[in-house]
Amino acid sequence: MRERYIPALIMLLAGAITSIINIINKVDKLEGSKRLLIVLIIFYFVGILAKAIIKKALAPIPQKEEEEVPEEDNKEEEIQPEEKKN
């Protein structure tokens, strides 16, 4: 259930880092906004990919059913009553 938040978390984390770097480097607002938009889009798809990988890795492994060994046709042999010897 919590894996649905993974793409948004990765995207927002990348956006925060980009914004901090833009502020430190004193990038123009328009240029910074363009960079931020591109980073958010790219890392959203990276997050979707990460979500799929994590979901697949944590999925329970299906148990293979034991292969049924075909039973040999063990027909009961008719036991002939032996003649009583007197």
Buried (B, 14 or more C-beta within 10 A) or exposed (E): EEEEEBBEBBBBEBBEEBBEEBEEEEBEEEEBEEBBEEBBEEBBEBBBEBBEEEEEEEEEEEEEEEEEEEEEEEEEEEEEEEEEEE
